[in-house]
């Protein structure tokens, strides 16, 4: 008798069905032969341990846009836990039929079922029926899930007597703790079905693109057949695996007919049908998302923010296993608008890269993050291919690179500081043709940071000096005027204003507090710049950029994530800034490139053309666009370049970032009702005096009166005349010619300076 039991046990091992009560029965004499006393054997199956500890099953963390549509997910195991009532009854029948047909009759150990399975499998020469009860299989899966190391996982799967006895004891304990329905529900959610699908809901979606509640007989039998040998029947691995899966499906159908669960004719009809597998892609991580840069930002936010866990390890575990749903701030309409505007003007294979971020004023909600390059690795991991793994619109903390110098966009912070200190719109002073910052500059520690060896010149097209007011100096973006203005209002005061608006370097290092701070020598990212300018639109209320608005945890608990905002500058000062920066579109560097509604902004062109920016806003939306060479902005300036198939002698903020901003904002705001900026307090900010400016303005008006409307003048940067804006809007097809003229004029002036 003992010899026959040992032979049966060996057969069970060969068939891969080491388990069930037969193993326990065989174990008793074997254990006795090893010296185990009868009382100890009895205690093994009578003095049961508690049910095994169950950690929450790893589930997908899902990212939703502002409209509730999924655009990304993270997971270590593709699983969505569902209650038993959301599993089709035919699926429950199919899994019980093939794995444990006496499931509702035994208490965790099925002597009859195990013997029958052993005989059937031995005769068939393969696995046709399960030997372990569903409860035992559930225990095994729990022990594997609880394992923290590879060694522990191997031990939980080991085909040895010790493991089987532990499994049997836990199975008996679980049968005491849970109802049959609860055990079946846990099993269906923990089991692996192949093709990366854990649990019946993920498997139904992965194999057939339907929820588990809608599985048909044929589909249910397919999944039930896969669970015993998920790797050998994985339909994603080729034709041979699908053939095996179909064979397993038909075995399940045959067994269901034997048990009277379905009519024989219905089972045979299903057996004749093809598998009809419709594998649904379930990409994990940001590479598979339609909005990878926004996805990356959310991912890093979760890992870096203490709100989402005490330490990074805990936050990583929560992200990968938590099964949480994150509603984000992403606006698909704004995202499409930004991406299309960039892709129409900058090619993915260009070494010059454009990036844009859109932020909602008053909340800090990031509505869009787009870039000219696709996200991912290039062949050979090249740095200048059509893809990148840097989150180009974001800072280093959110997966971005070092950023680009923000250029003259920083003049907005000096403007705000001057207005706060009492300067009026027409206040100003005369400026020289060059400027050396050899005195009057101190950082916020009180240290002198003068730079007597530097010579500051106005950018091309700004003239050789002369009188400028706060308004005209801003509209024409005059470098020397702003260096002198920063000197007068105090470098530290300007830095303090910028910091209050969330300005921080993209690389996380301290801001460079140097005389050229107002000219944007600090490297920035579009998200940070857009959020800073959004504060002007929100009348001085700065909100930290945010990407997550709600967290839904397992069990239905929802956590709202409110905006983090505070007063950065006075409302009146912000209104005054908006008034001046609105003139950039009507009288300044962006003349003729408006969006048909109230808007304000600032171009940014760095000396040497190392990078170009435009940052602007309406009362409803702010956006910042950056452009630079991904290989290094200092080594590869934006001069004599072809971008998006168009040649540029030199790229300015108004020549490429500006049009990207215009196109993206027009589309993003198409269905948003227009709102207007608040009128500034003219009693506080109106008037002022700039020596010599009145005479220059009078001369300009005289020239305009004598000239023809829209005519080009030597030294003028744009067509002049009162109908100038309408002229350009009606002749946008001539913009490229105008740009070419400006580029030629800039090159000519540079040549003249070099030959004086």
CORQUITA-V337876 format. One record per pair of residues at least 6 apart in sequence whose C-alpha atoms are under 7 Angstrom apart, sorted by the first residue. I is the first residue (numbers start at 0). J is the second residue. D is the distance in whole Angstrom. If there is no record, write none. Layout:
BEGIN
i=<I & I>
j=<J & J>
d=<D & D>
END
This chain:
BEGIN
i=<4 & 8 & 10 & 11 & 11 & 14 & 14 & 14 & 14 & 16 & 16 & 17 & 18 & 18 & 18 & 19 & 19 & 19 & 19 & 19 & 19 & 20 & 20 & 20 & 20 & 21 & 21 & 21 & 23 & 44 & 47 & 47 & 48 & 48 & 49 & 50 & 50 & 50 & 51 & 53 & 54 & 57 & 57 & 57 & 57 & 57 & 58 & 58 & 58 & 58 & 58 & 58 & 58 & 58 & 59 & 59 & 59 & 59 & 59 & 59 & 59 & 59 & 60 & 60 & 60 & 60 & 60 & 60 & 60 & 60 & 60 & 61 & 61 & 61 & 61 & 61 & 61 & 61 & 62 & 62 & 62 & 62 & 62 & 62 & 62 & 62 & 63 & 63 & 63 & 63 & 63 & 64 & 64 & 64 & 64 & 64 & 64 & 65 & 65 & 65 & 65 & 65 & 67 & 70 & 70 & 70 & 71 & 71 & 71 & 71 & 72 & 72 & 73 & 73 & 73 & 73 & 74 & 74 & 74 & 75 & 75 & 76 & 77 & 77 & 77 & 77 & 78 & 78 & 78 & 78 & 79 & 79 & 79 & 80 & 81 & 82 & 83 & 85 & 85 & 86 & 86 & 87 & 87 & 87 & 87 & 89 & 89 & 90 & 90 & 93 & 93 & 93 & 93 & 93 & 94 & 95 & 96 & 96 & 97 & 97 & 97 & 97 & 98 & 98 & 98 & 99 & 99 & 99 & 101 & 102 & 102 & 103 & 106 & 106 & 107 & 107 & 107 & 107 & 107 & 107 & 108 & 109 & 113 & 113 & 116 & 116 & 116 & 117 & 119 & 120 & 120 & 120 & 127 & 134 & 134 & 135 & 135 & 135 & 137 & 138 & 138 & 138 & 139 & 139 & 140 & 142 & 143 & 143 & 146 & 155 & 187 & 187 & 188 & 188 & 189 & 189 & 190 & 190 & 190 & 191 & 191 & 191 & 191 & 192 & 192 & 192 & 192 & 192 & 193 & 193 & 193 & 193 & 194 & 194 & 194 & 196 & 196 & 199 & 200 & 200 & 203 & 203 & 203 & 204 & 204 & 205 & 205 & 205 & 206 & 206 & 206 & 206 & 207 & 207 & 207 & 208 & 208 & 208 & 217 & 220 & 220 & 220 & 221 & 221 & 224 & 224 & 224 & 224 & 225 & 225 & 225 & 231 & 232 & 232 & 232 & 232 & 233 & 233 & 234 & 234 & 245 & 249 & 252 & 253 & 255 & 256 & 256 & 256 & 285 & 285 & 285 & 286 & 286 & 291 & 292 & 292 & 292 & 293 & 295 & 295 & 295 & 296 & 297 & 299 & 299 & 300 & 301 & 301 & 302 & 302 & 302 & 303 & 307 & 308 & 322 & 322 & 323 & 323 & 323 & 323 & 324 & 324 & 324 & 325 & 325 & 325 & 325 & 326 & 326 & 326 & 326 & 327 & 327 & 327 & 328 & 328 & 328 & 328 & 328 & 328 & 329 & 329 & 329 & 330 & 330 & 332 & 333 & 333 & 333 & 334 & 334 & 334 & 334 & 336 & 336 & 336 & 337 & 337 & 337 & 338 & 338 & 340 & 340 & 340 & 341 & 341 & 341 & 341 & 342 & 344 & 345 & 345 & 345 & 345 & 346 & 346 & 346 & 347 & 347 & 347 & 347 & 348 & 348 & 349 & 350 & 350 & 350 & 350 & 351 & 351 & 351 & 351 & 352 & 352 & 352 & 352 & 352 & 352 & 353 & 353 & 353 & 353 & 353 & 353 & 354 & 354 & 354 & 354 & 354 & 354 & 354 & 354 & 354 & 355 & 355 & 355 & 355 & 355 & 355 & 355 & 355 & 355 & 356 & 356 & 356 & 356 & 356 & 356 & 356 & 356 & 356 & 356 & 357 & 357 & 357 & 357 & 357 & 357 & 357 & 357 & 357 & 358 & 358 & 358 & 358 & 358 & 358 & 358 & 358 & 358 & 359 & 359 & 359 & 359 & 359 & 359 & 360 & 360 & 360 & 360 & 360 & 360 & 360 & 360 & 361 & 361 & 361 & 362 & 362 & 363 & 363 & 363 & 363 & 363 & 363 & 364 & 364 & 364 & 365 & 365 & 365 & 368 & 369 & 370 & 370 & 372 & 372 & 372 & 373 & 373 & 373 & 374 & 374 & 374 & 375 & 375 & 375 & 376 & 376 & 376 & 377 & 377 & 377 & 383 & 383 & 389 & 389 & 389 & 390 & 390 & 390 & 391 & 391 & 392 & 392 & 392 & 392 & 393 & 393 & 393 & 393 & 394 & 394 & 394 & 394 & 394 & 395 & 395 & 395 & 395 & 401 & 401 & 401 & 402 & 402 & 402 & 402 & 403 & 403 & 403 & 403 & 403 & 404 & 404 & 404 & 404 & 404 & 404 & 405 & 405 & 405 & 405 & 405 & 405 & 405 & 406 & 406 & 406 & 406 & 406 & 406 & 407 & 407 & 407 & 407 & 407 & 407 & 408 & 408 & 408 & 408 & 408 & 409 & 409 & 409 & 410 & 410 & 410 & 412 & 412 & 412 & 413 & 413 & 413 & 414 & 415 & 415 & 416 & 416 & 416 & 417 & 418 & 419 & 422 & 423 & 423 & 423 & 423 & 424 & 424 & 424 & 424 & 424 & 424 & 424 & 425 & 425 & 425 & 425 & 425 & 425 & 425 & 426 & 426 & 426 & 426 & 426 & 427 & 427 & 427 & 427 & 427 & 428 & 428 & 428 & 428 & 428 & 429 & 429 & 429 & 429 & 430 & 430 & 430 & 430 & 430 & 431 & 431 & 432 & 432 & 432 & 433 & 433 & 433 & 433 & 434 & 434 & 434 & 434 & 435 & 435 & 435 & 435 & 436 & 436 & 436 & 436 & 436 & 437 & 437 & 437 & 438 & 439 & 440 & 440 & 440 & 440 & 440 & 440 & 441 & 441 & 441 & 441 & 442 & 442 & 442 & 442 & 443 & 448 & 448 & 449 & 455 & 456 & 456 & 457 & 457 & 457 & 458 & 458 & 459 & 460 & 460 & 461 & 461 & 466 & 466 & 466 & 466 & 467 & 467 & 468 & 470 & 472 & 474 & 474 & 474 & 474 & 474 & 475 & 475 & 478 & 481 & 482 & 485 & 490 & 499 & 500 & 500 & 500 & 500 & 501 & 501 & 502 & 502 & 503 & 504 & 504 & 504 & 504 & 505 & 505 & 505 & 510 & 511 & 525 & 525 & 525 & 528 & 529 & 529 & 529 & 529 & 530 & 531 & 532 & 532 & 532 & 533 & 533 & 534 & 534 & 535 & 535 & 536 & 536 & 536 & 537 & 538 & 538 & 538 & 539 & 539 & 539 & 539 & 539 & 539 & 540 & 540 & 540 & 540 & 541 & 541 & 541 & 541 & 542 & 542 & 542 & 542 & 543 & 543 & 547 & 548 & 548 & 548 & 549 & 549 & 549 & 549 & 550 & 550 & 550 & 551 & 551 & 571 & 571 & 574 & 574 & 574 & 575 & 577 & 578 & 580 & 580 & 580 & 581 & 581 & 581 & 583 & 583 & 583 & 583 & 583 & 584 & 584 & 584 & 584 & 585 & 588 & 589 & 590 & 591 & 591 & 591 & 592 & 593 & 594 & 594 & 596 & 597 & 597 & 597 & 598 & 598 & 599 & 599 & 599 & 600 & 600 & 600 & 601 & 601 & 601 & 602 & 602 & 602 & 602 & 602 & 603 & 603 & 603 & 603 & 604 & 604 & 604 & 604 & 604 & 605 & 607 & 608 & 608 & 608 & 608 & 608 & 609 & 609 & 609 & 609 & 609 & 610 & 610 & 610 & 610 & 610 & 611 & 611 & 611 & 611 & 611 & 611 & 611 & 612 & 612 & 612 & 612 & 612 & 613 & 613 & 613 & 613 & 613 & 613 & 614 & 614 & 614 & 615 & 615 & 615 & 616 & 618 & 618 & 618 & 624 & 624 & 625 & 626 & 628 & 637 & 637 & 638 & 638 & 638 & 638 & 639 & 639 & 639 & 640 & 640 & 640 & 641 & 648 & 649 & 654 & 703 & 708 & 708 & 708 & 709 & 709 & 709 & 709 & 710 & 710 & 711 & 711>
j=<25 & 22 & 121 & 17 & 117 & 120 & 121 & 125 & 126 & 129 & 130 & 158 & 130 & 131 & 163 & 108 & 109 & 113 & 130 & 131 & 132 & 108 & 109 & 110 & 113 & 110 & 113 & 114 & 164 & 168 & 168 & 172 & 169 & 172 & 172 & 169 & 172 & 173 & 169 & 141 & 145 & 76 & 78 & 320 & 321 & 322 & 74 & 76 & 77 & 78 & 79 & 320 & 321 & 322 & 72 & 73 & 74 & 77 & 78 & 79 & 320 & 322 & 72 & 73 & 74 & 318 & 319 & 321 & 322 & 323 & 324 & 69 & 71 & 72 & 73 & 323 & 324 & 325 & 69 & 70 & 71 & 72 & 324 & 325 & 326 & 327 & 69 & 70 & 325 & 326 & 327 & 70 & 326 & 327 & 328 & 329 & 330 & 326 & 327 & 328 & 329 & 330 & 326 & 288 & 289 & 290 & 284 & 285 & 288 & 294 & 283 & 284 & 283 & 284 & 318 & 319 & 283 & 319 & 320 & 319 & 320 & 197 & 195 & 196 & 197 & 201 & 196 & 197 & 198 & 201 & 198 & 200 & 201 & 188 & 200 & 184 & 184 & 211 & 212 & 211 & 212 & 211 & 212 & 213 & 214 & 216 & 219 & 214 & 219 & 219 & 220 & 223 & 251 & 255 & 223 & 102 & 254 & 255 & 128 & 129 & 251 & 254 & 128 & 129 & 133 & 129 & 132 & 133 & 112 & 132 & 133 & 179 & 171 & 174 & 132 & 134 & 135 & 170 & 171 & 174 & 132 & 132 & 130 & 131 & 128 & 129 & 130 & 130 & 127 & 126 & 127 & 128 & 250 & 170 & 182 & 166 & 167 & 170 & 186 & 166 & 169 & 170 & 155 & 166 & 189 & 155 & 152 & 155 & 152 & 162 & 198 & 199 & 198 & 199 & 197 & 198 & 197 & 198 & 226 & 197 & 198 & 226 & 229 & 202 & 222 & 225 & 226 & 229 & 225 & 229 & 230 & 233 & 233 & 234 & 235 & 202 & 205 & 211 & 210 & 211 & 209 & 210 & 211 & 210 & 279 & 278 & 279 & 280 & 276 & 277 & 278 & 279 & 276 & 277 & 278 & 277 & 278 & 279 & 269 & 248 & 251 & 252 & 244 & 248 & 244 & 247 & 248 & 251 & 232 & 244 & 247 & 240 & 240 & 241 & 243 & 244 & 240 & 241 & 240 & 241 & 274 & 270 & 266 & 266 & 261 & 262 & 263 & 266 & 291 & 294 & 295 & 374 & 375 & 374 & 368 & 369 & 390 & 368 & 390 & 397 & 398 & 397 & 546 & 397 & 398 & 397 & 307 & 314 & 311 & 314 & 315 & 311 & 314 & 314 & 552 & 553 & 550 & 551 & 552 & 553 & 550 & 551 & 552 & 547 & 549 & 550 & 551 & 547 & 548 & 549 & 550 & 546 & 547 & 548 & 364 & 365 & 366 & 546 & 547 & 548 & 365 & 366 & 367 & 366 & 367 & 667 & 366 & 367 & 667 & 366 & 367 & 368 & 369 & 663 & 666 & 667 & 355 & 369 & 663 & 369 & 370 & 659 & 662 & 663 & 353 & 370 & 371 & 659 & 371 & 643 & 353 & 371 & 642 & 643 & 371 & 642 & 643 & 371 & 372 & 373 & 385 & 384 & 385 & 642 & 383 & 628 & 629 & 630 & 626 & 627 & 628 & 629 & 371 & 372 & 626 & 627 & 628 & 629 & 370 & 371 & 624 & 625 & 626 & 627 & 369 & 370 & 371 & 391 & 392 & 525 & 624 & 625 & 626 & 368 & 369 & 370 & 392 & 525 & 622 & 623 & 624 & 625 & 367 & 368 & 369 & 392 & 525 & 526 & 529 & 622 & 623 & 624 & 365 & 366 & 367 & 368 & 529 & 620 & 621 & 622 & 623 & 364 & 365 & 366 & 529 & 530 & 533 & 620 & 621 & 622 & 365 & 366 & 533 & 619 & 620 & 621 & 533 & 534 & 536 & 537 & 618 & 619 & 620 & 621 & 537 & 540 & 542 & 542 & 562 & 530 & 542 & 543 & 544 & 545 & 562 & 544 & 545 & 546 & 544 & 545 & 546 & 392 & 392 & 391 & 392 & 385 & 386 & 387 & 385 & 386 & 387 & 386 & 387 & 388 & 386 & 387 & 388 & 386 & 387 & 388 & 384 & 385 & 386 & 629 & 630 & 398 & 399 & 400 & 398 & 399 & 400 & 399 & 400 & 399 & 524 & 525 & 526 & 399 & 524 & 525 & 526 & 400 & 402 & 505 & 506 & 524 & 401 & 505 & 506 & 507 & 505 & 506 & 522 & 505 & 522 & 523 & 524 & 522 & 523 & 524 & 610 & 627 & 519 & 520 & 521 & 522 & 523 & 610 & 519 & 520 & 521 & 522 & 523 & 603 & 612 & 518 & 519 & 520 & 603 & 604 & 605 & 517 & 518 & 519 & 602 & 603 & 604 & 519 & 601 & 602 & 603 & 614 & 517 & 518 & 519 & 481 & 517 & 518 & 493 & 496 & 497 & 485 & 493 & 517 & 576 & 572 & 576 & 492 & 493 & 496 & 488 & 572 & 572 & 684 & 684 & 685 & 686 & 687 & 468 & 469 & 470 & 684 & 685 & 686 & 687 & 468 & 469 & 470 & 686 & 687 & 688 & 689 & 468 & 469 & 687 & 688 & 689 & 467 & 468 & 469 & 688 & 689 & 466 & 467 & 468 & 689 & 690 & 465 & 466 & 467 & 690 & 464 & 465 & 466 & 479 & 480 & 464 & 465 & 456 & 463 & 464 & 454 & 455 & 456 & 479 & 454 & 455 & 456 & 479 & 451 & 453 & 454 & 455 & 449 & 450 & 451 & 453 & 514 & 449 & 450 & 451 & 449 & 486 & 447 & 448 & 449 & 486 & 490 & 514 & 447 & 448 & 490 & 491 & 448 & 490 & 491 & 512 & 491 & 513 & 514 & 514 & 479 & 478 & 479 & 477 & 478 & 479 & 478 & 606 & 745 & 716 & 745 & 475 & 477 & 689 & 690 & 691 & 692 & 689 & 692 & 689 & 579 & 480 & 582 & 583 & 586 & 587 & 588 & 587 & 588 & 518 & 517 & 517 & 517 & 514 & 567 & 531 & 534 & 541 & 567 & 527 & 531 & 527 & 531 & 510 & 510 & 521 & 522 & 523 & 522 & 523 & 524 & 521 & 521 & 623 & 624 & 625 & 623 & 614 & 621 & 622 & 623 & 544 & 541 & 615 & 616 & 621 & 616 & 621 & 540 & 541 & 573 & 577 & 616 & 617 & 618 & 618 & 570 & 573 & 574 & 566 & 567 & 568 & 569 & 570 & 573 & 564 & 565 & 566 & 567 & 564 & 565 & 566 & 567 & 562 & 563 & 564 & 565 & 563 & 564 & 560 & 559 & 560 & 561 & 557 & 558 & 559 & 560 & 557 & 558 & 559 & 557 & 558 & 679 & 680 & 677 & 678 & 679 & 679 & 599 & 679 & 599 & 600 & 601 & 598 & 599 & 600 & 589 & 590 & 599 & 600 & 601 & 590 & 591 & 592 & 593 & 591 & 653 & 653 & 724 & 724 & 727 & 728 & 661 & 661 & 661 & 665 & 673 & 617 & 675 & 676 & 616 & 617 & 615 & 616 & 617 & 614 & 615 & 616 & 613 & 614 & 615 & 612 & 613 & 614 & 652 & 653 & 611 & 612 & 613 & 652 & 610 & 611 & 612 & 651 & 652 & 611 & 636 & 636 & 637 & 638 & 649 & 650 & 627 & 632 & 633 & 636 & 637 & 626 & 627 & 632 & 636 & 637 & 625 & 626 & 627 & 650 & 651 & 652 & 656 & 624 & 625 & 626 & 652 & 656 & 623 & 624 & 625 & 652 & 656 & 657 & 622 & 623 & 624 & 621 & 622 & 623 & 622 & 674 & 675 & 676 & 656 & 660 & 656 & 656 & 635 & 649 & 650 & 647 & 648 & 649 & 650 & 647 & 648 & 649 & 646 & 647 & 648 & 647 & 742 & 742 & 738 & 720 & 719 & 720 & 722 & 718 & 719 & 720 & 723 & 718 & 719 & 718 & 719>
d=<6 & 7 & 7 & 5 & 6 & 7 & 7 & 6 & 6 & 7 & 5 & 7 & 6 & 5 & 6 & 6 & 7 & 6 & 6 & 4 & 6 & 5 & 6 & 5 & 6 & 6 & 6 & 7 & 7 & 6 & 6 & 6 & 7 & 7 & 6 & 6 & 5 & 5 & 6 & 7 & 7 & 6 & 7 & 4 & 6 & 7 & 6 & 6 & 6 & 5 & 6 & 5 & 6 & 4 & 6 & 6 & 5 & 6 & 6 & 7 & 7 & 5 & 5 & 5 & 6 & 6 & 7 & 6 & 5 & 5 & 6 & 7 & 6 & 4 & 7 & 6 & 5 & 6 & 6 & 6 & 5 & 6 & 6 & 5 & 6 & 7 & 4 & 6 & 6 & 5 & 6 & 7 & 6 & 5 & 6 & 5 & 6 & 6 & 6 & 5 & 6 & 6 & 7 & 6 & 6 & 7 & 7 & 6 & 5 & 7 & 5 & 6 & 5 & 5 & 7 & 6 & 6 & 5 & 6 & 6 & 7 & 6 & 6 & 5 & 6 & 6 & 7 & 5 & 6 & 5 & 7 & 6 & 6 & 6 & 7 & 6 & 5 & 7 & 5 & 5 & 4 & 6 & 4 & 6 & 6 & 6 & 6 & 7 & 5 & 6 & 6 & 6 & 7 & 7 & 5 & 7 & 6 & 6 & 6 & 7 & 6 & 7 & 6 & 5 & 7 & 6 & 5 & 6 & 7 & 7 & 7 & 7 & 7 & 6 & 6 & 6 & 7 & 6 & 5 & 6 & 7 & 7 & 5 & 7 & 5 & 6 & 5 & 7 & 7 & 5 & 6 & 7 & 7 & 5 & 7 & 6 & 6 & 5 & 5 & 6 & 7 & 6 & 7 & 7 & 7 & 6 & 5 & 6 & 5 & 7 & 6 & 6 & 4 & 6 & 6 & 5 & 6 & 5 & 7 & 5 & 6 & 6 & 7 & 6 & 7 & 6 & 5 & 5 & 7 & 4 & 6 & 5 & 5 & 7 & 6 & 5 & 7 & 6 & 6 & 5 & 6 & 6 & 5 & 6 & 7 & 5 & 5 & 7 & 6 & 6 & 5 & 7 & 6 & 5 & 6 & 6 & 7 & 6 & 6 & 5 & 6 & 6 & 7 & 5 & 7 & 5 & 5 & 6 & 6 & 6 & 7 & 6 & 5 & 6 & 6 & 5 & 6 & 7 & 6 & 5 & 6 & 5 & 5 & 7 & 6 & 6 & 5 & 6 & 5 & 6 & 6 & 7 & 6 & 6 & 6 & 7 & 6 & 6 & 7 & 7 & 7 & 5 & 6 & 5 & 7 & 7 & 6 & 7 & 6 & 6 & 6 & 7 & 6 & 5 & 7 & 6 & 7 & 6 & 5 & 6 & 6 & 5 & 7 & 7 & 6 & 5 & 6 & 6 & 6 & 5 & 7 & 5 & 4 & 5 & 6 & 6 & 6 & 5 & 6 & 6 & 6 & 5 & 6 & 5 & 6 & 6 & 6 & 6 & 5 & 7 & 4 & 7 & 7 & 5 & 5 & 6 & 7 & 6 & 5 & 5 & 7 & 5 & 6 & 5 & 7 & 7 & 6 & 6 & 6 & 5 & 7 & 6 & 6 & 4 & 6 & 7 & 5 & 5 & 4 & 7 & 5 & 6 & 4 & 6 & 6 & 6 & 6 & 7 & 7 & 5 & 4 & 6 & 6 & 7 & 6 & 6 & 6 & 6 & 6 & 5 & 7 & 6 & 5 & 7 & 6 & 4 & 6 & 6 & 5 & 7 & 6 & 5 & 7 & 6 & 5 & 6 & 6 & 6 & 7 & 6 & 4 & 7 & 6 & 5 & 7 & 6 & 5 & 5 & 6 & 6 & 6 & 7 & 6 & 5 & 5 & 7 & 6 & 7 & 6 & 4 & 7 & 6 & 4 & 6 & 6 & 6 & 7 & 6 & 5 & 6 & 6 & 7 & 7 & 6 & 5 & 6 & 5 & 6 & 6 & 5 & 7 & 6 & 6 & 7 & 5 & 6 & 6 & 6 & 5 & 6 & 5 & 5 & 4 & 6 & 7 & 6 & 5 & 6 & 6 & 6 & 6 & 6 & 7 & 6 & 7 & 6 & 5 & 6 & 6 & 5 & 6 & 5 & 5 & 6 & 5 & 5 & 5 & 6 & 6 & 6 & 6 & 7 & 6 & 7 & 7 & 6 & 5 & 6 & 5 & 4 & 7 & 5 & 6 & 7 & 6 & 5 & 6 & 5 & 5 & 6 & 6 & 6 & 7 & 4 & 6 & 6 & 7 & 6 & 5 & 7 & 6 & 5 & 7 & 6 & 5 & 5 & 5 & 5 & 5 & 7 & 6 & 7 & 6 & 5 & 5 & 4 & 6 & 6 & 5 & 7 & 6 & 6 & 6 & 6 & 7 & 5 & 4 & 6 & 5 & 5 & 5 & 7 & 5 & 6 & 6 & 4 & 6 & 7 & 5 & 6 & 5 & 7 & 5 & 6 & 5 & 7 & 5 & 6 & 6 & 6 & 6 & 6 & 5 & 6 & 7 & 7 & 6 & 7 & 6 & 7 & 6 & 6 & 6 & 7 & 4 & 6 & 6 & 5 & 7 & 6 & 6 & 6 & 6 & 6 & 6 & 5 & 6 & 6 & 5 & 4 & 5 & 6 & 5 & 6 & 4 & 5 & 5 & 6 & 4 & 6 & 6 & 4 & 5 & 6 & 6 & 5 & 6 & 5 & 4 & 6 & 7 & 5 & 5 & 6 & 7 & 6 & 5 & 6 & 7 & 4 & 4 & 7 & 6 & 5 & 7 & 6 & 5 & 7 & 6 & 6 & 6 & 5 & 6 & 6 & 5 & 6 & 7 & 7 & 5 & 5 & 4 & 5 & 6 & 6 & 6 & 5 & 6 & 6 & 6 & 4 & 5 & 6 & 7 & 7 & 6 & 5 & 6 & 5 & 6 & 7 & 7 & 7 & 7 & 6 & 6 & 5 & 6 & 7 & 7 & 6 & 6 & 7 & 7 & 6 & 7 & 7 & 6 & 5 & 7 & 7 & 6 & 6 & 6 & 6 & 5 & 6 & 4 & 6 & 5 & 6 & 7 & 7 & 7 & 7 & 7 & 5 & 5 & 7 & 6 & 6 & 7 & 6 & 6 & 7 & 6 & 6 & 6 & 6 & 5 & 6 & 5 & 6 & 7 & 6 & 5 & 6 & 6 & 6 & 7 & 6 & 5 & 5 & 6 & 7 & 7 & 7 & 7 & 7 & 5 & 5 & 5 & 5 & 7 & 7 & 6 & 5 & 7 & 5 & 5 & 6 & 6 & 5 & 5 & 6 & 5 & 5 & 7 & 6 & 5 & 6 & 5 & 6 & 6 & 6 & 7 & 6 & 4 & 7 & 6 & 6 & 7 & 6 & 5 & 7 & 7 & 6 & 5 & 5 & 6 & 5 & 6 & 4 & 6 & 7 & 7 & 6 & 7 & 5 & 5 & 6 & 7 & 5 & 5 & 7 & 6 & 4 & 7 & 6 & 7 & 7 & 7 & 7 & 5 & 7 & 6 & 6 & 7 & 6 & 6 & 7 & 5 & 5 & 6 & 7 & 7 & 6 & 6 & 7 & 6 & 6 & 7 & 6 & 5 & 5 & 6 & 7 & 5 & 4 & 6 & 6 & 6 & 6 & 6 & 5 & 7 & 5 & 6 & 6 & 5 & 6 & 5 & 6 & 5 & 6 & 5 & 5 & 6 & 7 & 5 & 5 & 7 & 7 & 7 & 7 & 5 & 6 & 4 & 6 & 6 & 5 & 7 & 7 & 7 & 6 & 5 & 7 & 7 & 6 & 5 & 7 & 6 & 5 & 6 & 5 & 6 & 6 & 5 & 7 & 6 & 5 & 5 & 6 & 4 & 6 & 6 & 6 & 6 & 6 & 6 & 7 & 6 & 6 & 7 & 6 & 7 & 6 & 6 & 6 & 7 & 5 & 4 & 7 & 6 & 4 & 6 & 6 & 5 & 7 & 6 & 6 & 6 & 7 & 6 & 7 & 5 & 7 & 5 & 5 & 5 & 6 & 6 & 6 & 5 & 7>
END
